[in-house]
Amino acid sequence: MKYAKLSQTEDLMPTLGLGTWQAPPEVIETTVYKALDLGYRHIDTAFNYNNEEAIGNAIKRWIQDGKGTRKDLFITTKLPHVGNRAADVKRFLHLQLGRLQMDYVDLYLIHVPFGFRCDPDTLTPLVKENGDYDIDMETDHISTWKAMEECQREGLIRNLGLSNFNETQILKIINSATIKPQVLQVELHAYFQQLDLRKFCMEHEIVVTAYAPLGSPGAKEHFVNKYNYSPDVFPDLLGHPEVKDIARNHGKTPAQVLLRFLVQQKVIVIPKSTSDHRLKENSDIYDFELLPAEINRLKKLDKGEDSRVFNFLFWKGVEKHPEYPFKLQTVDTSKD
C-alpha cells in the first residue's frame, strides 16, 4: 500500500480505498471484512449511503478477531446535505460515530456544498408538493467549517475536507479557516480529469480523492432506472480501445490501468466493488508502472465537463441553490 501525507497533521492516507456508495448494509458488512483481509485499510462511507452501521460492525468484528487495530485504519465519512449547517454538525457526527462504533473518524468531509431542510423523523430531505427539494438557501460554509474545526479540536475528527466543491468555494474556506481543507473528494476519471482543479489543490496542499475513478459503471443502472437518464450519458472507460491496449501491454486489466493512471499522478482512488474478484483486482495496482507515453495517451481521453456524471440534478430544484457548484450543462440526460 502507498500513502499520501496530509497537510497540518501529517497523517498518512492510503492511496487506495474502498468506496461503498450503493452498497446495501447486508452486502457491505461482508465486503468490508473481506476487503480488510485483502489489505485495504481505507474505507469511504457517508451518512447518505445508509451503511455506516454495517461498516462499523465489520470493522469491530475484524478488530475483535485479532486481525488489526483501529489505528491501522483510515475511515472517511461525510456530513450530509440535510445537516449542512453549523448547528447540526456535532449532532450528525455523534450519530455517525455511534453507527460506526468509533471514537473518531480519520477524515470528515462536507459531502456537498448545498443544503436541504431535514425531515426530523426520517433524517432525509424534505420535498415540496411540486416535487422540488426543500432547499436551505442560507447554507453557510464558513460557519459549518468552524463547527467541524471544533470537533477536530475535541478529537472527534483527525482531518477535515470537502467533497464536490468548486475552486471559489474552497478558496473562501481556506481564507477563513484555522484548519485548512486537507482533502477534496470529487468525481475524477480518465474522461473527466479536472486538471485545473487538481492544480489548484496542489498549490494549496489539498490531497485529491477520485470517486468514480472507473467512470462509475455501477451508477448507470441506478440513474437510468431511478432518474430516467439516458444510458448514452455514461462513459465506457473499461471498454475503451486505448485503455485495453495499455492493459494488454502490462498483463493487467483495464480497471487496474485506470486506477494506476490516477494513483501514479498522486490522486487517491476509492473504487467500489462487492465482488471478491474485483476487490482483489482493484488492489493489485502497485506492482507495475505506466510509461510516460502511456500516461499521455490516457490524458488525451479527457473530455472535460461534458463527461461529468454526478451533477446532482436528480435532486429536483438543486440548481436553484446559491451554492450549486457546477456550470449547468444543456445536455439532455433523459431517455426519449
Salt bridges, closest charged atoms under 4 A:
ASP11 OD1 - ARG158 NH2 2.59
ASP37 OD2 - LYS67 NZ 3.06
ASP44 OD1 - LYS78 NZ 2.69
GLU52 OE1 - ARG99 NH1 3.97
ASP88 OD2 - ARG85 NH1 2.80
ASP88 OD1 - ARG91 NH1 3.59
ASP106 OD2 - ARG70 NH2 2.87
ASP132 OD1 - LYS316 NZ 3.91
ASP132 OD2 - LYS320 NZ 2.89
ASP134 OD1 - ARG117 NE 3.83
ASP136 OD2 - ARG85 NE 3.14
ASP136 OD1 - ARG117 NH2 3.83
GLU149 OE1 - LYS146 NZ 3.84
GLU150 OE2 - LYS90 NZ 3.30
GLU154 OE2 - LYS90 NZ 2.78
GLU187 OE2 - HIS189 NE2 2.97
GLU203 OE2 - LYS199 NZ 2.68
GLU242 OE1 - ARG297 NH2 2.66
ASP245 OD1 - ARG248 NH2 3.63
ASP245 OD2 - ARG297 NH2 2.82
ASP276 OD1 - LYS34 NZ 3.24
GLU281 OE1 - HIS277 NE2 3.50
GLU281 OE1 - ARG278 NH1 3.00
ASP284 OD2 - LYS280 NZ 2.76
ASP287 OD1 - LYS252 NZ 2.84
GLU294 OE1 - HIS250 NE2 2.73
GLU305 OE2 - ARG308 NE 2.53
GLU323 OE1 - HIS141 ND1 3.99
